[in-house]
Each structure stands twice: as structure tokens, then as C-alpha cells.
Amino acid sequence: MTEAGMVMDRFMERLGNNEFAKENQPNDGPEISLDFIDEQLQLYSELLKSGIIEAALGE
């Protein structure tokens, strides 16, 4: 039977070699550009102005 340490070492080796499909990793996400940042800030600002946060907090 294979020891747990050996299994973990092999898993980490394979993970480091990109042998597993990775989802939602930072390097698989959108390109961080000024347009992307501007869009995210606008969405965040709209969320703050919507009043949903206060409603959720009961304020």
C-alpha cells in the first residue's frame, strides 16, 4: 500500500506540472486592464448605491 506522504508528493508534483485542469485560477481569469478595473468599480458603486447591503444588514 502506498503511504499518504508519497501520494501527496505525487499529487503536488502533478499539480505543479499542470496535469490537472484547474478552474477559476487567477491566471485563467480575465485580463486585468484599466477597462476591466473601471467596469468592476462601476458595478461595485452601483451595488453600494442600490441599498441592498443596508437592506441585508437590516439598517
Predicted model as a PDB file, atoms N, CA, C, CB and O in Angstrom, pLDDT in the B-factor column:
MODEL        1                                                                  
ATOM      1  N   MET A   1       0.851  -1.177   0.000  1.00 63.00           N  
ATOM      2  CA  MET A   1       0.000   0.000   0.000  1.00 63.00           C  
ATOM      3  C   MET A   1       0.892   1.234   0.000  1.00 63.00           C  
ATOM      4  CB  MET A   1      -0.965   0.002   1.224  1.00 63.00           C  
ATOM      5  O   MET A   1       1.930   1.269   0.661  1.00 63.00           O  
ATOM      6  N   THR A   2       0.468   2.245  -0.753  1.00 69.00           N  
ATOM      7  CA  THR A   2       1.240   3.477  -0.857  1.00 69.00           C  
ATOM      8  C   THR A   2       1.020   4.354   0.372  1.00 69.00           C  
ATOM      9  CB  THR A   2       0.863   4.241  -2.133  1.00 69.00           C  
ATOM     10  O   THR A   2      -0.105   4.508   0.847  1.00 69.00           O  
ATOM     11  N   GLU A   3       2.094   4.916   0.870  1.00 85.00           N  
ATOM     12  CA  GLU A   3       1.993   5.792   2.035  1.00 85.00           C  
ATOM     13  C   GLU A   3       1.377   7.135   1.641  1.00 85.00           C  
ATOM     14  CB  GLU A   3       3.381   6.004   2.675  1.00 85.00           C  
ATOM     15  O   GLU A   3       1.515   7.600   0.510  1.00 85.00           O  
ATOM     16  N   ALA A   4       0.696   7.740   2.614  1.00 86.00           N  
ATOM     17  CA  ALA A   4      -0.002   9.005   2.367  1.00 86.00           C  
ATOM     18  C   ALA A   4       0.966  10.092   1.891  1.00 86.00           C  
ATOM     19  CB  ALA A   4      -0.727   9.469   3.641  1.00 86.00           C  
ATOM     20  O   ALA A   4       0.622  10.877   1.007  1.00 86.00           O  
ATOM     21  N   GLY A   5       2.145  10.145   2.453  1.00 85.00           N  
ATOM     22  CA  GLY A   5       3.136  11.152   2.054  1.00 85.00           C  
ATOM     23  C   GLY A   5       3.528  11.018   0.595  1.00 85.00           C  
ATOM     24  O   GLY A   5       3.703  12.016  -0.105  1.00 85.00           O  
ATOM     25  N   MET A   6       3.665   9.772   0.136  1.00 88.00           N  
ATOM     26  CA  MET A   6       4.028   9.540  -1.258  1.00 88.00           C  
ATOM     27  C   MET A   6       2.888   9.965  -2.190  1.00 88.00           C  
ATOM     28  CB  MET A   6       4.381   8.056  -1.482  1.00 88.00           C  
ATOM     29  O   MET A   6       3.118  10.540  -3.254  1.00 88.00           O  
ATOM     30  N   VAL A   7       1.665   9.670  -1.771  1.00 88.00           N  
ATOM     31  CA  VAL A   7       0.506  10.069  -2.574  1.00 88.00           C  
ATOM     32  C   VAL A   7       0.454  11.587  -2.682  1.00 88.00           C  
ATOM     33  CB  VAL A   7      -0.809   9.524  -1.960  1.00 88.00           C  
ATOM     34  O   VAL A   7       0.249  12.126  -3.770  1.00 88.00           O  
ATOM     35  N   MET A   8       0.636  12.275  -1.569  1.00 87.00           N  
ATOM     36  CA  MET A   8       0.586  13.736  -1.569  1.00 87.00           C  
ATOM     37  C   MET A   8       1.730  14.319  -2.390  1.00 87.00           C  
ATOM     38  CB  MET A   8       0.637  14.276  -0.135  1.00 87.00           C  
ATOM     39  O   MET A   8       1.526  15.283  -3.128  1.00 87.00           O  
ATOM     40  N   ASP A   9       2.920  13.756  -2.276  1.00 87.00           N  
ATOM     41  CA  ASP A   9       4.053  14.245  -3.063  1.00 87.00           C  
ATOM     42  C   ASP A   9       3.776  14.096  -4.553  1.00 87.00           C  
ATOM     43  CB  ASP A   9       5.340  13.492  -2.685  1.00 87.00           C  
ATOM     44  O   ASP A   9       4.052  15.011  -5.329  1.00 87.00           O  
ATOM     45  N   ARG A  10       3.236  12.957  -4.954  1.00 88.00           N  
ATOM     46  CA  ARG A  10       2.923  12.720  -6.371  1.00 88.00           C  
ATOM     47  C   ARG A  10       1.822  13.672  -6.842  1.00 88.00           C  
ATOM     48  CB  ARG A  10       2.490  11.248  -6.595  1.00 88.00           C  
ATOM     49  O   ARG A  10       1.889  14.205  -7.950  1.00 88.00           O  
ATOM     50  N   PHE A  11       0.812  13.881  -6.001  1.00 87.00           N  
ATOM     51  CA  PHE A  11      -0.264  14.798  -6.352  1.00 87.00           C  
ATOM     52  C   PHE A  11       0.283  16.207  -6.554  1.00 87.00           C  
ATOM     53  CB  PHE A  11      -1.352  14.796  -5.267  1.00 87.00           C  
ATOM     54  O   PHE A  11      -0.046  16.865  -7.541  1.00 87.00           O  
ATOM     55  N   MET A  12       1.112  16.671  -5.629  1.00 87.00           N  
ATOM     56  CA  MET A  12       1.673  18.015  -5.730  1.00 87.00           C  
ATOM     57  C   MET A  12       2.564  18.144  -6.963  1.00 87.00           C  
ATOM     58  CB  MET A  12       2.467  18.359  -4.464  1.00 87.00           C  
ATOM     59  O   MET A  12       2.588  19.191  -7.610  1.00 87.00           O  
ATOM     60  N   GLU A  13       3.289  17.089  -7.282  1.00 88.00           N  
ATOM     61  CA  GLU A  13       4.131  17.094  -8.477  1.00 88.00           C  
ATOM     62  C   GLU A  13       3.268  17.235  -9.725  1.00 88.00           C  
ATOM     63  CB  GLU A  13       4.982  15.807  -8.552  1.00 88.00           C  
ATOM     64  O   GLU A  13       3.561  18.047 -10.603  1.00 88.00           O  
ATOM     65  N   ARG A  14       2.209  16.443  -9.799  1.00 86.00           N  
ATOM     66  CA  ARG A  14       1.315  16.506 -10.954  1.00 86.00           C  
ATOM     67  C   ARG A  14       0.611  17.859 -11.028  1.00 86.00           C  
ATOM     68  CB  ARG A  14       0.279  15.375 -10.892  1.00 86.00           C  
ATOM     69  O   ARG A  14       0.423  18.403 -12.116  1.00 86.00           O  
ATOM     70  N   LEU A  15       0.226  18.398  -9.884  1.00 80.00           N  
ATOM     71  CA  LEU A  15      -0.417  19.707  -9.839  1.00 80.00           C  
ATOM     72  C   LEU A  15       0.543  20.781 -10.348  1.00 80.00           C  
ATOM     73  CB  LEU A  15      -0.886  20.035  -8.403  1.00 80.00           C  
ATOM     74  O   LEU A  15       0.149  21.662 -11.112  1.00 80.00           O  
ATOM     75  N   GLY A  16       1.786  20.705  -9.927  1.00 80.00           N  
ATOM     76  CA  GLY A  16       2.800  21.665 -10.367  1.00 80.00           C  
ATOM     77  C   GLY A  16       3.114  21.576 -11.844  1.00 80.00           C  
ATOM     78  O   GLY A  16       3.522  22.561 -12.460  1.00 80.00           O  
ATOM     79  N   ASN A  17       2.922  20.390 -12.416  1.00 81.00           N  
ATOM     80  CA  ASN A  17       3.177  20.189 -13.844  1.00 81.00           C  
ATOM     81  C   ASN A  17       1.952  20.477 -14.702  1.00 81.00           C  
ATOM     82  CB  ASN A  17       3.645  18.771 -14.090  1.00 81.00           C  
ATOM     83  O   ASN A  17       1.951  20.207 -15.903  1.00 81.00           O  
ATOM     84  N   ASN A  18       0.908  21.025 -14.083  1.00 77.00           N  
ATOM     85  CA  ASN A  18      -0.339  21.351 -14.780  1.00 77.00           C  
ATOM     86  C   ASN A  18      -0.980  20.133 -15.428  1.00 77.00           C  
ATOM     87  CB  ASN A  18      -0.083  22.404 -15.833  1.00 77.00           C  
ATOM     88  O   ASN A  18      -1.538  20.233 -16.521  1.00 77.00           O  
ATOM     89  N   GLU A  19      -0.906  18.994 -14.769  1.00 78.00           N  
ATOM     90  CA  GLU A  19      -1.520  17.778 -15.286  1.00 78.00           C  
ATOM     91  C   GLU A  19      -3.013  17.703 -14.968  1.00 78.00           C  
ATOM     92  CB  GLU A  19      -0.814  16.564 -14.723  1.00 78.00           C  
ATOM     93  O   GLU A  19      -3.709  16.821 -15.470  1.00 78.00           O  
ATOM     94  N   PHE A  20      -3.503  18.618 -14.141  1.00 73.00           N  
ATOM     95  CA  PHE A  20      -4.916  18.663 -13.795  1.00 73.00           C  
ATOM     96  C   PHE A  20      -5.517  19.937 -14.369  1.00 73.00           C  
ATOM     97  CB  PHE A  20      -5.120  18.594 -12.256  1.00 73.00           C  
ATOM     98  O   PHE A  20      -4.887  20.995 -14.370  1.00 73.00           O  
ATOM     99  N   ALA A  21      -6.748  19.817 -14.856  1.00 70.00           N  
ATOM    100  CA  ALA A  21      -7.452  21.016 -15.311  1.00 70.00           C  
ATOM    101  C   ALA A  21      -7.833  21.844 -14.093  1.00 70.00           C  
ATOM    102  CB  ALA A  21      -8.717  20.650 -16.156  1.00 70.00           C  
ATOM    103  O   ALA A  21      -8.441  21.333 -13.152  1.00 70.00           O  
ATOM    104  N   LYS A  22      -7.477  23.111 -14.112  1.00 65.00           N  
ATOM    105  CA  LYS A  22      -7.764  23.996 -12.993  1.00 65.00           C  
ATOM    106  C   LYS A  22      -8.813  25.014 -13.427  1.00 65.00           C  
ATOM    107  CB  LYS A  22      -6.472  24.705 -12.494  1.00 65.00           C  
ATOM    108  O   LYS A  22      -8.693  25.634 -14.483  1.00 65.00           O  
ATOM    109  N   GLU A  23      -9.820  25.174 -12.616  1.00 67.00           N  
ATOM    110  CA  GLU A  23     -10.859  26.156 -12.896  1.00 67.00           C  
ATOM    111  C   GLU A  23     -10.733  27.308 -11.915  1.00 67.00           C  
ATOM    112  CB  GLU A  23     -12.266  25.518 -12.815  1.00 67.00           C  
ATOM    113  O   GLU A  23     -10.340  27.128 -10.763  1.00 67.00           O  
ATOM    114  N   ASN A  24     -11.074  28.489 -12.394  1.00 61.00           N  
ATOM    115  CA  ASN A  24     -11.129  29.682 -11.562  1.00 61.00           C  
ATOM    116  C   ASN A  24      -9.789  30.016 -10.913  1.00 61.00           C  
ATOM    117  CB  ASN A  24     -12.175  29.510 -10.498  1.00 61.00           C  
ATOM    118  O   ASN A  24      -9.747  30.493  -9.779  1.00 61.00           O  
ATOM    119  N   GLN A  25      -8.724  29.771 -11.614  1.00 60.00           N  
ATOM    120  CA  GLN A  25      -7.420  30.164 -11.119  1.00 60.00           C  
ATOM    121  C   GLN A  25      -7.146  31.590 -11.574  1.00 60.00           C  
ATOM    122  CB  GLN A  25      -6.311  29.191 -11.614  1.00 60.00           C  
ATOM    123  O   GLN A  25      -7.628  31.994 -12.632  1.00 60.00           O  
ATOM    124  N   PRO A  26      -6.392  32.357 -10.811  1.00 61.00           N  
ATOM    125  CA  PRO A  26      -6.136  33.744 -11.203  1.00 61.00           C  
ATOM    126  C   PRO A  26      -5.572  33.889 -12.611  1.00 61.00           C  
ATOM    127  CB  PRO A  26      -5.190  34.373 -10.231  1.00 61.00           C  
ATOM    128  O   PRO A  26      -5.908  34.844 -13.312  1.00 61.00           O  
ATOM    129  N   ASN A  27      -4.730  32.968 -13.032  1.00 63.00           N  
ATOM    130  CA  ASN A  27      -4.152  33.089 -14.371  1.00 63.00           C  
ATOM    131  C   ASN A  27      -5.114  32.648 -15.466  1.00 63.00           C  
ATOM    132  CB  ASN A  27      -2.883  32.278 -14.459  1.00 63.00           C  
ATOM    133  O   ASN A  27      -4.801  32.801 -16.646  1.00 63.00           O  
ATOM    134  N   ASP A  28      -6.281  32.102 -15.105  1.00 61.00           N  
ATOM    135  CA  ASP A  28      -7.280  31.721 -16.088  1.00 61.00           C  
ATOM    136  C   ASP A  28      -8.405  32.746 -16.170  1.00 61.00           C  
ATOM    137  CB  ASP A  28      -7.844  30.354 -15.756  1.00 61.00           C  
ATOM    138  O   ASP A  28      -9.346  32.576 -16.945  1.00 61.00           O  
ATOM    139  N   GLY A  29      -8.312  33.792 -15.386  1.00 69.00           N  
ATOM    140  CA  GLY A  29      -9.378  34.778 -15.308  1.00 69.00           C  
ATOM    141  C   GLY A  29      -9.235  35.850 -16.375  1.00 69.00           C  
ATOM    142  O   GLY A  29      -8.437  35.723 -17.304  1.00 69.00           O  
ATOM    143  N   PRO A  30     -10.021  36.903 -16.226  1.00 74.00           N  
ATOM    144  CA  PRO A  30      -9.967  37.988 -17.212  1.00 74.00           C  
ATOM    145  C   PRO A  30      -8.648  38.743 -17.128  1.00 74.00           C  
ATOM    146  CB  PRO A  30     -11.136  38.956 -17.007  1.00 74.00           C  
ATOM    147  O   PRO A  30      -7.967  38.736 -16.102  1.00 74.00           O  
ATOM    148  N   GLU A  31      -8.314  39.383 -18.217  1.00 79.00           N  
ATOM    149  CA  GLU A  31      -7.113  40.203 -18.233  1.00 79.00           C  
ATOM    150  C   GLU A  31      -7.388  41.458 -17.406  1.00 79.00           C  
ATOM    151  CB  GLU A  31      -6.690  40.568 -19.700  1.00 79.00           C  
ATOM    152  O   GLU A  31      -8.400  42.129 -17.606  1.00 79.00           O  
ATOM    153  N   ILE A  32      -6.506  41.764 -16.499  1.00 83.00           N  
ATOM    154  CA  ILE A  32      -6.679  42.929 -15.639  1.00 83.00           C  
ATOM    155  C   ILE A  32      -6.163  44.155 -16.393  1.00 83.00           C  
ATOM    156  CB  ILE A  32      -5.929  42.746 -14.270  1.00 83.00           C  
ATOM    157  O   ILE A  32      -4.957  44.379 -16.505  1.00 83.00           O  
ATOM    158  N   SER A  33      -7.096  44.927 -16.898  1.00 90.00           N  
ATOM    159  CA  SER A  33      -6.750  46.145 -17.622  1.00 90.00           C  
ATOM    160  C   SER A  33      -7.476  47.315 -16.982  1.00 90.00           C  
ATOM    161  CB  SER A  33      -7.108  46.028 -19.130  1.00 90.00           C  
ATOM    162  O   SER A  33      -8.289  47.128 -16.077  1.00 90.00           O  
ATOM    163  N   LEU A  34      -7.186  48.512 -17.446  1.00 94.00           N  
ATOM    164  CA  LEU A  34      -7.867  49.684 -16.905  1.00 94.00           C  
ATOM    165  C   LEU A  34      -9.365  49.625 -17.190  1.00 94.00           C  
ATOM    166  CB  LEU A  34      -7.267  50.967 -17.490  1.00 94.00           C  
ATOM    167  O   LEU A  34     -10.172  50.050 -16.362  1.00 94.00           O  
ATOM    168  N   ASP A  35      -9.739  49.101 -18.357  1.00 93.00           N  
ATOM    169  CA  ASP A  35     -11.161  48.959 -18.686  1.00 93.00           C  
ATOM    170  C   ASP A  35     -11.843  47.977 -17.735  1.00 93.00           C  
ATOM    171  CB  ASP A  35     -11.334  48.491 -20.145  1.00 93.00           C  
ATOM    172  O   ASP A  35     -12.954  48.228 -17.268  1.00 93.00           O  
ATOM    173  N   PHE A  36     -11.181  46.870 -17.454  1.00 92.00           N  
ATOM    174  CA  PHE A  36     -11.739  45.876 -16.542  1.00 92.00           C  
ATOM    175  C   PHE A  36     -11.910  46.476 -15.144  1.00 92.00           C  
ATOM    176  CB  PHE A  36     -10.834  44.623 -16.486  1.00 92.00           C  
ATOM    177  O   PHE A  36     -12.956  46.300 -14.519  1.00 92.00           O  
ATOM    178  N   ILE A  37     -10.902  47.174 -14.659  1.00 94.00           N  
ATOM    179  CA  ILE A  37     -10.960  47.792 -13.343  1.00 94.00           C  
ATOM    180  C   ILE A  37     -12.080  48.827 -13.293  1.00 94.00           C  
ATOM    181  CB  ILE A  37      -9.613  48.442 -12.990  1.00 94.00           C  
ATOM    182  O   ILE A  37     -12.835  48.882 -12.322  1.00 94.00           O  
ATOM    183  N   ASP A  38     -12.187  49.644 -14.337  1.00 95.00           N  
ATOM    184  CA  ASP A  38     -13.244  50.654 -14.400  1.00 95.00           C  
ATOM    185  C   ASP A  38     -14.620  50.004 -14.351  1.00 95.00           C  
ATOM    186  CB  ASP A  38     -13.106  51.499 -15.673  1.00 95.00           C  
ATOM    187  O   ASP A  38     -15.504  50.472 -13.633  1.00 95.00           O  
ATOM    188  N   GLU A  39     -14.804  48.933 -15.108  1.00 94.00           N  
ATOM    189  CA  GLU A  39     -16.087  48.233 -15.117  1.00 94.00           C  
ATOM    190  C   GLU A  39     -16.412  47.664 -13.735  1.00 94.00           C  
ATOM    191  CB  GLU A  39     -16.073  47.107 -16.163  1.00 94.00           C  
ATOM    192  O   GLU A  39     -17.546  47.776 -13.268  1.00 94.00           O  
ATOM    193  N   GLN A  40     -15.430  47.061 -13.088  1.00 95.00           N  
ATOM    194  CA  GLN A  40     -15.658  46.489 -11.767  1.00 95.00           C  
ATOM    195  C   GLN A  40     -15.994  47.568 -10.733  1.00 95.00           C  
ATOM    196  CB  GLN A  40     -14.431  45.701 -11.320  1.00 95.00           C  
ATOM    197  O   GLN A  40     -16.857  47.369  -9.879  1.00 95.00           O  
ATOM    198  N   LEU A  41     -15.308  48.707 -10.817  1.00 95.00           N  
ATOM    199  CA  LEU A  41     -15.593  49.806  -9.901  1.00 95.00           C  
ATOM    200  C   LEU A  41     -16.996  50.358 -10.117  1.00 95.00           C  
ATOM    201  CB  LEU A  41     -14.564  50.916 -10.070  1.00 95.00           C  
ATOM    202  O   LEU A  41     -17.685  50.705  -9.157  1.00 95.00           O  
ATOM    203  N   GLN A  42     -17.420  50.441 -11.377  1.00 95.00           N  
ATOM    204  CA  GLN A  42     -18.780  50.910 -11.668  1.00 95.00           C  
ATOM    205  C   GLN A  42     -19.812  49.944 -11.107  1.00 95.00           C  
ATOM    206  CB  GLN A  42     -18.984  51.079 -13.185  1.00 95.00           C  
ATOM    207  O   GLN A  42     -20.802  50.371 -10.513  1.00 95.00           O  
ATOM    208  N   LEU A  43     -19.591  48.649 -11.287  1.00 94.00           N  
ATOM    209  CA  LEU A  43     -20.520  47.654 -10.757  1.00 94.00           C  
ATOM    210  C   LEU A  43     -20.572  47.722  -9.235  1.00 94.00           C  
ATOM    211  CB  LEU A  43     -20.118  46.243 -11.213  1.00 94.00           C  
ATOM    212  O   LEU A  43     -21.650  47.628  -8.649  1.00 94.00           O  
ATOM    213  N   TYR A  44     -19.435  47.884  -8.600  1.00 93.00           N  
ATOM    214  CA  TYR A  44     -19.377  47.973  -7.139  1.00 93.00           C  
ATOM    215  C   TYR A  44     -20.088  49.230  -6.659  1.00 93.00           C  
ATOM    216  CB  TYR A  44     -17.914  47.965  -6.648  1.00 93.00           C  
ATOM    217  O   TYR A  44     -20.825  49.195  -5.674  1.00 93.00           O  
ATOM    218  N   SER A  45     -19.868  50.332  -7.353  1.00 94.00           N  
ATOM    219  CA  SER A  45     -20.528  51.579  -6.996  1.00 94.00           C  
ATOM    220  C   SER A  45     -22.044  51.453  -7.114  1.00 94.00           C  
ATOM    221  CB  SER A  45     -20.024  52.717  -7.880  1.00 94.00           C  
ATOM    222  O   SER A  45     -22.776  51.922  -6.243  1.00 94.00           O  
ATOM    223  N   GLU A  46     -22.512  50.827  -8.179  1.00 94.00           N  
ATOM    224  CA  GLU A  46     -23.952  50.604  -8.353  1.00 94.00           C  
ATOM    225  C   GLU A  46     -24.506  49.735  -7.228  1.00 94.00           C  
ATOM    226  CB  GLU A  46     -24.236  49.946  -9.718  1.00 94.00           C  
ATOM    227  O   GLU A  46     -25.605  49.981  -6.732  1.00 94.00           O  
ATOM    228  N   LEU A  47     -23.753  48.732  -6.832  1.00 92.00           N  
ATOM    229  CA  LEU A  47     -24.188  47.877  -5.732  1.00 92.00           C  
ATOM    230  C   LEU A  47     -24.332  48.677  -4.442  1.00 92.00           C  
ATOM    231  CB  LEU A  47     -23.201  46.723  -5.530  1.00 92.00           C  
ATOM    232  O   LEU A  47     -25.321  48.529  -3.723  1.00 92.00           O  
ATOM    233  N   LEU A  48     -23.350  49.523  -4.149  1.00 91.00           N  
ATOM    234  CA  LEU A  48     -23.406  50.334  -2.937  1.00 91.00           C  
ATOM    235  C   LEU A  48     -24.592  51.294  -2.958  1.00 91.00           C  
ATOM    236  CB  LEU A  48     -22.108  51.114  -2.765  1.00 91.00           C  
ATOM    237  O   LEU A  48     -25.247  51.502  -1.937  1.00 91.00           O  
ATOM    238  N   LYS A  49     -24.866  51.880  -4.130  1.00 93.00           N  
ATOM    239  CA  LYS A  49     -25.970  52.828  -4.252  1.00 93.00           C  
ATOM    240  C   LYS A  49     -27.338  52.156  -4.259  1.00 93.00           C  
ATOM    241  CB  LYS A  49     -25.805  53.637  -5.504  1.00 93.00           C  
ATOM    242  O   LYS A  49     -28.348  52.818  -4.017  1.00 93.00           O  
ATOM    243  N   SER A  50     -27.390  50.865  -4.530  1.00 94.00           N  
ATOM    244  CA  SER A  50     -28.671  50.166  -4.661  1.00 94.00           C  
ATOM    245  C   SER A  50     -29.412  50.023  -3.334  1.00 94.00           C  
ATOM    246  CB  SER A  50     -28.446  48.799  -5.258  1.00 94.00           C  
ATOM    247  O   SER A  50     -30.632  49.862  -3.333  1.00 94.00           O  
ATOM    248  N   GLY A  51     -28.711  50.078  -2.216  1.00 90.00           N  
ATOM    249  CA  GLY A  51     -29.325  49.945  -0.917  1.00 90.00           C  
ATOM    250  C   GLY A  51     -29.505  48.493  -0.476  1.00 90.00           C  
ATOM    251  O   GLY A  51     -30.030  48.230   0.606  1.00 90.00           O  
ATOM    252  N   ILE A  52     -29.078  47.571  -1.299  1.00 90.00           N  
ATOM    253  CA  ILE A  52     -29.259  46.152  -0.965  1.00 90.00           C  
ATOM    254  C   ILE A  52     -28.417  45.746   0.241  1.00 90.00           C  
ATOM    255  CB  ILE A  52     -28.899  45.275  -2.165  1.00 90.00           C  
ATOM    256  O   ILE A  52     -28.829  44.894   1.030  1.00 90.00           O  
ATOM    257  N   ILE A  53     -27.257  46.345   0.383  1.00 87.00           N  
ATOM    258  CA  ILE A  53     -26.396  45.992   1.517  1.00 87.00           C  
ATOM    259  C   ILE A  53     -27.055  46.436   2.826  1.00 87.00           C  
ATOM    260  CB  ILE A  53     -24.990  46.645   1.366  1.00 87.00           C  
ATOM    261  O   ILE A  53     -27.078  45.684   3.801  1.00 87.00           O  
ATOM    262  N   GLU A  54     -27.589  47.657   2.840  1.00 89.00           N  
ATOM    263  CA  GLU A  54     -28.279  48.136   4.037  1.00 89.00           C  
ATOM    264  C   GLU A  54     -29.503  47.268   4.341  1.00 89.00           C  
ATOM    265  CB  GLU A  54     -28.698  49.608   3.863  1.00 89.00           C  
ATOM    266  O   GLU A  54     -29.786  46.961   5.499  1.00 89.00           O  
ATOM    267  N   ALA A  55     -30.221  46.880   3.287  1.00 90.00           N  
ATOM    268  CA  ALA A  55     -31.396  46.036   3.479  1.00 90.00           C  
ATOM    269  C   ALA A  55     -31.002  44.685   4.055  1.00 90.00           C  
ATOM    270  CB  ALA A  55     -32.143  45.848   2.157  1.00 90.00           C  
ATOM    271  O   ALA A  55     -31.685  44.154   4.931  1.00 90.00           O  
ATOM    272  N   ALA A  56     -29.915  44.138   3.568  1.00 90.00           N  
ATOM    273  CA  ALA A  56     -29.457  42.833   4.055  1.00 90.00           C  
ATOM    274  C   ALA A  56     -29.004  42.922   5.503  1.00 90.00           C  
ATOM    275  CB  ALA A  56     -28.316  42.300   3.180  1.00 90.00           C  
ATOM    276  O   ALA A  56     -29.172  41.976   6.273  1.00 90.00           O  
ATOM    277  N   LEU A  57     -28.436  44.050   5.868  1.00 88.00           N  
ATOM    278  CA  LEU A  57     -27.956  44.242   7.240  1.00 88.00           C  
ATOM    279  C   LEU A  57     -29.071  44.735   8.174  1.00 88.00           C  
ATOM    280  CB  LEU A  57     -26.791  45.237   7.250  1.00 88.00           C  
ATOM    281  O   LEU A  57     -28.878  44.826   9.387  1.00 88.00           O  
ATOM    282  N   GLY A  58     -30.218  45.046   7.605  1.00 87.00           N  
ATOM    283  CA  GLY A  58     -31.353  45.500   8.405  1.00 87.00           C  
ATOM    284  C   GLY A  58     -31.195  46.929   8.900  1.00 87.00           C  
ATOM    285  O   GLY A  58     -31.731  47.289   9.948  1.00 87.00           O  
ATOM    286  N   GLU A  59     -30.475  47.731   8.162  1.00 77.00           N  
ATOM    287  CA  GLU A  59     -30.243  49.121   8.578  1.00 77.00           C  
ATOM    288  C   GLU A  59     -31.230  50.051   7.893  1.00 77.00           C  
ATOM    289  CB  GLU A  59     -28.797  49.554   8.261  1.00 77.00           C  
ATOM    290  O   GLU A  59     -31.194  51.261   8.116  1.00 77.00           O  
TER     291      GLU A  59                                                      
ENDMDL                                                                          
END                                                                             
